[in-house]
Amino acid sequence: MGDEAFDRREFLGKAARVSALLAAAPALGLDAAAAPRGPRISYYKDGRIHVTEVGKPEGAPVTTGHWDFKPSWSKTGNRLVFFRRLKDDPDVAKWITQVCVIGIGGDGFHALTDGTRTEFNPTWTRDGRNTPVWNRRNPVTGTYQIMQGAVGGKPGEEVALTDERRHAWVYSSLRDGRLLVSCDHPQQGYRYFLMARKPGGAHSYEPIDCDLARKGLLDRVSVSPDETQVCFEFQNGFEYKDPGRTLYVAGFDAGKRTITGPRPIANEEGKPYWIAYPRWIDGGTAIVYHSHETGIGRLHAYTLRDGSTRQVSTAPGSDYRYPHGEAAPC
C-alpha cells in the first residue's frame, strides 16, 4: 500500500472516530458548545432578535417584550447593536425608536439614546474601537444625520458626526476608520462617499465612482470582510421605494474609491416585492438577505462560489428580516 493510500485511510479513520465522539457527546456529558459549528447570523424574527447557526432552527430569542429591529454584529463578536421601536406609525419615518446594545447571549443590555427620536440602522466601525454609528431623522426637514455613540454609553452622550440640516446616511465602514455614506454635500452634491472622521467635524468626503449609481439608488450597502467587494440593493430611478429592487454584488476598491463590475444575485427581473438587507456571512464567501416574495419574510443565502441560493429560515409561519453575519459589521 502506498503512502498516499495509507494517509487517506488514516484520515478517514480519524474522521469516523471524531464523528462518533460528537454523536456520543451528550451521553458522555461532554460540552456540546465545544463541537464544531457553522457560521452564525443575527436577525429579526416576529419582532425579536435571534442568534442562530445558518440554516438551523432558533432557540430562545436574545430580546423579548418589544419590537426590535436590524441587529448588527460587532467586529469583536460579542455584541449586537439594534434599534427598538417604541412608537408605531403607518409611516415608518415617523416611528419613535431607541438605539440599544446587547451581548449576543442577552447580557449587558443598555440604551444609547433616550427613545424620543426616529433613529435607524445602527452598525459598528471596524477600526478596533467598536464604535456604534447610526442615522437620526430631523423631524422638521425629514433628512438624516449620522450619530456616534460608545459601548457603555448613556442617552445624551451620543455625538453628531454630520450637520442635521443636510442629509447624510451611514451604511458601512472600513478598517481604516472611514465610513461608507451617502450625503448631500454642499459642494459635491448628492453622492456616495468614503467619509474620514476628523476632530471638530471637519470630515473629509472622498467620492466613490460607480456607473450604476448614475442610473438609480444604491441602498443598504455592505462592505465585505476583506474590503474587496460590496453587496447592496439597487433601485432603478431616484424616487425612493422598497419593492422591486435587485440585489447586487460588485467589486470594491477602497484606494481608488470605485465600485465596479456589478452583477445581480437576486430578483434580477425587478419583481414588485420587498427584497432587502444583503449582508456578508461565512468569511465573505456568501451573502444572506431577506425576501418577501411569498408574502412573509424568508432568509436566503447566496453562495458566491457557485451562484447557488438556499432558504435558511426554518419556521414557515414566522416573519424573518434583517439578517447579519457573525462579527461582520455592515
C-alpha positions, 0 to 999 in steps of 0.5 A: 500500500502506498503512502498516499493510500495509507494517509487517506485511510488514516484520515478517514479513520480519524474522521469516523472516530471524531464523528462518533465522539460528537454523536456520543457527546451528550451521553458522555456529558461532554460540552456540546458548545465545544463541537464544531459549528457553522457560521452564525447570523443575527436577525429579526424574527416576529419582532425579536432578535435571534442568534442562530447557526445558518440554516438551523432552527432558533432557540430562545430569542436574545430580546423579548417584550418589544419590537426590535429591529436590524441587529448588527454584529460587532467586529469583536463578536460579542455584541449586537447593536439594534434599534427598538421601536417604541412608537408605531406609525403607518409611516415608518419615518415617523416611528419613535425608536431607541438605539440599544446594545446587547451581548449576543447571549442577552447580557449587558443590555443598555440604551444609547439614546433616550427613545424620543427620536426616529433613529435607524440602522445602527452598525459598528466601525471596524477600526478596533474601537467598536464604535456604534454609528447610526442615522437620526431623522430631523423631524422638521426637514425629514433628512438624516444625520449620522450619530456616534455613540460608545459601548457603555454609553448613556442617552445624551452622550451620543455625538453628531458626526454630520450637520442635521440640516443636510442629509447624510446616511451611514451604511458601512465602514472600513478598517481604516476608520472611514465610513461608507455614506451617502450625503448631500454635500454642499459642494459635491452634491448628492453622492456616495462617499468614503467619509474620514472622521476628523476632530471638530467635524471637519470630515473629509468626503472622498467620492466613490465612482460607480456607473450604476449609481448614475442610473438609480439608488444604491441602498443598504450597502455592505462592505465585505470582510476583506474590503474587496467587494460590496453587496447592496440593493439597487433601485432603478430611478431616484424616487425612493421605494422598497419593492422591486429592487435587485440585489447586487454584488460588485467589486470594491476598491477602497484606494481608488474609491470605485465600485465596479463590475456589478452583477445581480444575485437576486430578483434580477427581473425587478419583481414588485416585492420587498427584497432587502438587507444583503449582508456578508456571512461565512468569511465573505464567501456568501451573502444572506438577505431577506425576501418577501416574495411569498408574502412573509419574510424568508432568509436566503443565502447566496453562495458566491462560489457557485451562484447557488441560493438556499432558504435558511429560515426554518419556521414557515409561519414566522416573519424573518428580516434583517439578517447579519453575519457573525462579527461582520459589521455592515 
